[in-house]
Amino acid sequence: MRDEYLGLREKLFFKTNLPDFKSECAKAAENYDREYKTAEPARKKSIEWIIGNLAVDMFSYLPDWKLKKTGPDATGVLAGSYALLTGILKKWNVAERLASVEKEVWELVNSNLLRLSRTNDMGLTNTPVGTDAAWELIHSTRNGTSVATTNPVMVDTVRKNYPEVWNPVRDEIAKKYASATDQERVTRFSLEVVLYNCKVVKPIFDYTNGRLGYVHMQVNPHHSDDGVAMAEEAEYVYGELKKLMGSEPNVIFKIPAVAAAQITVPRLLEQGICVNMTACASVSQHKVFGELMKKGKAKLQLLTMMAGRFDDPIVEELKSAGLSEDEAIRIGRQGSTFVLNRSYMMLLDELKANNVWLLDASMRATGNIEATFNSYPQPIFLSIFPPQASEYESVPRAISPNIGKSPEPGLLEHLMKSETFRKGYEWDAMKPEDFEHYKVITATLKQFRERYDETVAYLKP
């Protein structure tokens, strides 16, 4: 059902020209209507799901990729196609499915993130939208999402949240790779999670020639001190995905921004394999790896700023320095904004690294999202947890660029009371050998390793 829908979604929105769109949509609808009359109950539910999702797509960002950019006004055609599809749902008397469609369309019409994606298209901002989750990508791509995250936490979470999908995959791996090591099983399972999501955004990847449309995969966090092992794992997965997909895979590898990665990163980029530095929350890390990555040949090269993971200890340190809890939270949650601004300007002006872009992730608050809005030449990607995305979407919000804006007077003085902030903000506070011992990175890698180990236990035959 899912692959059937994704195939139809790709055909309509990425491979059909506007003059033919309504007739192609009508042809698909007629075929499903004919099948529906004699289908078994389970198949009827699948058909209702496909038709309902296609109806929602008419009001999403999906038509913006091609249909709205390659011909006359598509509004009437999309509205007519929506009416056709919802008319079939009414004919079938599936009120619950129709109500679900209408609810999601209302959410899209009022979506701040969808408006941000369209603001990017107008050149008023330069902040591509992404999701910090390995699930519900069909839903999140409707607001313009073009990159998705998997890491050991996300892989472990998705199998817990959707056992009906992933337990059969686990069982198949146990049978097919009975003599495999723990790492080989986790790598294979993570590869399947990545492949599952790659299918959703592959049309974006193909249409933009690899500029957008990626899914992240993180290498074994227990190998953060072994640059060769990290490279070999990424190369293996890349090769396997290429065979499974039959074309260039839309995967980008998350490599921890620690000393050993100085071996991993050039090796992968030289082969054109895309890299994003994860476990990264300091100007020092951005500087070291920005310098290294600007020589790379990959289509997408990213440096993460783990905003929430950076701000969390700052809040605690400011409370210890005498600030009230409210003030510590208000000020501490802006610490990552200072690093984001400093690193962005460094990449743009000092390093001239116009092929290395920042990705702001691990957000805790709406302010983290808004701090990323940018109108400069190089993009800053957003990667938002679903709960923070829901909070951001909960009320109408203004969209205006914030990168480069002058901070509140006195804010930096308060933030400098935090050791975590100083190490993250100062230009040369750390050398590569210090990165793995930096509080933010130590805590991040610890969690990654713990959740990786949970997945190991889950996959034990």
N, C-alpha and C positions, 0 to 999 in steps of 0.2 A: 504493500500500500504506500509506504513512504517513498520508496524508489520510483514507483509509478507516478506519484504526484510530483516528485522532484524532476522527473523527466519531462512531464507536461509543462511544469513551471519554466524550465529552461527553454523548451521549444517555443512557448508563447512569448516570453519576455526577452529572450536573448537571440532567438533565431528566426523570428517572424517580423516582417516589416509592417509598419502601421497600416497601410491600405488593406492588408490581408488579415489583420489581427482579429477583427470581429467575426469574420467568416470562419477562421480557424478555431476560435473559441466556441462558436456555435456548433461546429462539426464535432468537437470533443463533447460538448454538452448533449448533443443529440445521441451520440454513441452511448454515453452513460445512461441517458434516459431510457434508451431501448434495452440496455442490459438490466437496468434496475427492475423492470417489470417482472422478470423471472428469476432474479437473483436470490440466493439464500440469505437469511437474515444477517449473517456476519458480513457477507459481501455488500449487502445494502448499506450497512454502517460504514464500511470502507468508502463506498462511492459517495455517501453523504459527506464524509470527512474531506474527500478530495474536492468535491464541488464547493463546499463551504470555504475551504482554504484558498481556492482559486478566486472566489468572490472577494475575500478579504484582500488578497494581493492587488486587486485593481486600485485600491486606495493607499497602497504602500509605496515605498521608495523603489520597488522593483522596476516599474515602468520608467523611472528616471534614468536608469543605466543606459538604455538604448532608445526606447520608443519616444520619449519626450525630447531627445536630442537629435533625432535623425529625420525629422519631417514636420508636418503641420501640427497644430494643436491636437493633442491626443485625448483631451479631457472628455469629449463627447463619446469617443469610441470606448474608453474605459468605463464611463458611466453606463453606456448601453450594454456592455458585456457584464457588468455587475448586475444590472436589472435582469438580464437573461438568466444568469446563474441563480440568483435569489428567487426568480420566478419558478425555476425548477424545484427548489427547496420547498416553496409554498405549495406547488403542485403535489409534491410527495407528502405534504402535511407533517414535516419534521420541525415542529415549532422550536424545540430546544436547540437544534443546530442553527436555525435561522437567528434565534436570539443571540447565540454565541457569536455569529458573524457580525450582527449589528453592533454588539458591544465592542468587538475589537476594531471595527471600522470607526466607531465614535472615538476610541482611544487613539487611533492613528490620526484622525482629523485634528485632534487636540495634542498631538505628541510634540514635546519640546525637542526630543532627539531627532525626529524626522525633520523638524524645522531647521535644526542645526545642520543636518546633511544637505538640505537645500540652500542654506546660507553659505555653506562651503562652495556649492556649485556656482553661486553668484559672485564668488571671490571676496565676500565680506569677512569670512573666517577661513581657517585652514586647519581644521580639526576633525579628521576622519573618525568615525564612530566605530567602536569595537566592544566586545563583551568579554568579561573576565570569568566566563563560565564555559563548561564543555557540554552544555545541554540547552534545549529550547532554541537552537540556532535558527530553525525555520521561522520562529516568532521574531527573534531579534533582528534578522536581516530585513524585516519590514521597515525598520526605522533608518536603514542605511548602513547597518553594521557590515563591515567588510573584513574584520579580523576577529578571531576567536582564540581563547586561551585554553590550553590544557597544561597542567603541571601535576606533580604527584598528589597534591591536595584535590585538584579537580577530578583526576582520574578515579581516586578513591571515593569521592563524593558521588560521581555520576553512577557508579556501579551500586552504591547504597540506595540512591534515590530511584533508580530504574532497574530493579533486579530482573524484571520480566524481559528486559532487553539484553542485559549483560550476563546473567547467569548461564544462558545457553552458550554464549561466547566463551565463558570460562570453561564450561564442560567440554567444548570442542577443542580448546587449547590443551586441556588435560589429556584428551585422547590422542590428539595429533602430535603432541610434543611431550610424550610421557617421560622421556629421559632428559628433558631440558633442565637447565639450571634455573634457580630462582630468577636471576636477572633476565634470562632468555624468555621466561614466561611473562614477566612484567613488561618487557620490551614488546613482545608480541601482542599482549592485551592493550597496552597504550597505543600501539600502532592501529589496532582496530578502532579504538575510540577516536583517534585522529582521522582515520579514513571515513568513519561514519559522519563526521562533521565536514571533512573536506568536500564531500559530495554536495553539500548545501551551498558552499561559496565558490565551487569550481567554475560555474558560469561567469562569476564576477572576475575571477582570475584570468580566464580565457579572454573575456571581452576587453579587459584593461591591459592585456599582454603582461600579466604578472605584476602590475603596479599595486593591485589590491586583491583581496580574496584569499586570505591565508588562514591556516590553523596552526597554532603553536604545538610543538612537542618538546618536552624537557627530557634531557638525558638523565641517567641514573645519578641522583644527588650524592650517593656514596662515592662517586668518582670525581668529586670536585677538586681533588688534589692530583688527578691524573689526566693531563691534557690529551694524551694519545688515546686513552680509553674513551673519553668523551667524543673525540672525533670519530673513532671507529664505530661507535654506536650510532651516531648521526648518519654516517655514510651507509651503514647497513640498512637503517630504516628508510633512508631516501631511496636506496636501490629497490627495496621491497615495495614501497609505495609506487614507484615508477612502473614496476612490473604489474602490480594490481590495478593501477589506473590506466595503464597503456599510454601514458603521456607524462609530461613534466608535472611532478606532484606539487600541489599548492601548500607545501608545508614549510614552516620556518622553525628552526631549532632554538630552544631556550638553553643558553649556556650560562652557568653561574659566573658572574663578573669577579673572578678571583685570579690569583697569580697563574695557576695552571692553564687557564683559558687563553693565555697569550700564545700557547702552542696550538690550541684547538681552533681558534677563530681564523687565523690566516689560512690554515689548511682547508677549512670548509669554504671560505669565501673565494679562494683561488679556484675552486671547482664550481663556483656559481651557486653554492648551497646557501640559502638565506639563514641569517643568524639574528637573534635578539638576545642581548645580554640581560639575564634575569638576576635575582638577588643583588640588585643594584640600587643604591640610594645615596649617592654622594657625587659631588662635582669631581672628586679625584678619580672615581671609577669612570665617569663619563669622559674625562679628559684622556685617561690612559687608553681606553678602548675606542674612543672616537678617533684618536690619532692612528690606531691600528686598523680600524675598519674603513677609514676613508680611502684606503688603497684597494678595497675589496671589489669584486666583480659581480656580486649577487644583485638581484633585482630589488631586494628589500633588506635593509640593514638597520636594526633598531637598537636603541639603548633604553632600557626600562628605567622609570623612576617609580619606586615602590612607595607611593605617597603615604598611605596609612601606616605601613610598617615603620616608616621613618618618623611620622608625627607621634605615634603612640608613646614611645619612651620619652620624647621631648615633653609631652604633657606631664608625665610623672616627674621628670627632673625639674620642671618649672614649679610644680607643687612643692617639691622638696626645697626649692629656693625661696619659698615664702609666698608665692602667688596663690590666690584663692582658687578653688577648683574651677569655678566659672571662667576666671581670667586665664588660668593655665590651659583650659580647653580652647578658649577663643584664640589665644595667641599661638599655642602649640600646634593647632591644626593648620596653621599657615606656614609652618616651617618648611614643608615640602615645596611650597610656592616659590620661596626664595631660591632653593636649589634648582628648581625647574627653570626659572628665569635666568639664573647665572649660567647653567649648563647650555641652555638654548643659545644665548648670545655668544658663548664660547665656541660652540660648534659652527655658528653662522659667521662670526667675525674673526675669531682667532685661528681656529683650525681650518676654516674654509671647507668644512666637511659637508658638502651639499648633497652627498649620497648617504648620509647617516642621519637618522631621524629619531626623535624621542617618542617614547610611548609611556603615558602616565597611567599607572595601574594601582591596584590595592587601595582603592579609595574608601574613605570612611564617611564622608559628608558631601553635601551638595557643593560646598565651597571648593572642594578638591576638583570637582568636575568643571566648575566655572573658571577656575584658575588656569585651566588648560586652553581656553579659547584664545585663538591666535590669528593674527592677520598678516604675519610675516611670510616670506617666500617658502620657508621649509615647514612642512606640517608637523604637528604634534598629535599623535594618535591618542584617543581615549580608549581605555579598557575598563569597563564598569561592571561591578558585581550586580546581579539582578535586583537585590534589595535596594541598592543605592540608585539604580536606574528607575525603579518604581517610585522611590521618594522624589527623585528629580522630576519625574513625569506627573507627580500628584497635583501640582498647581501650575498655572501659566507662568513662565519665567522669561525675562529679557535675555537676549543673546547679544553680547558685545565682547570684543577682544579684551583680554586682561594681561597677556604676556607683554612685558615692557612697561606696564603702568607703575607709577610711583607708589611705594608701599605706605601704609599708615605710619606717620611719624612716631618714633620711639619703639616700634615693633621689633626691629632688628636688635636693639639694645637689650630688650627682654629675652629674645631668643638666644642671644650669646651666653646667657647664664646656663644653658644646657650643653653639656659636653657632647652629647649625640649630635646636636645641631652644629656645633663648631666643627666637628670632624667631617660632617657631611657638606658643610657650606664652604669651608676654607679651601683655597685652590690646591695646596699641596699638603693637606693634613695627613694624608696616608700615601704610602707606597704600595705597589701591588701585593707585596708579601703581607701587608697589614689588612688587606680587604677581608679575608675570611675570619679575622679576629675582631672586626668591627661589630659592635653590639647588634645593630640592625641585621647584618648579614648572618651572624652566628645564629640568631633566633630564627631567621627565615630558613636557613639550611637545616636546622634542627627539626623544624616542622615538616619540611619536605621529606627528610629521611624517615621520620616517624610514619608519615602517611604512605610513603613508598613501602615501608615494612608491613603496614596493614594490608596493602595490596598483595605483597608476597604471601602473607598468611591466607588471604582470600583465594589465591590461585593454587595453593598446595593441593596436589592430587589426592 
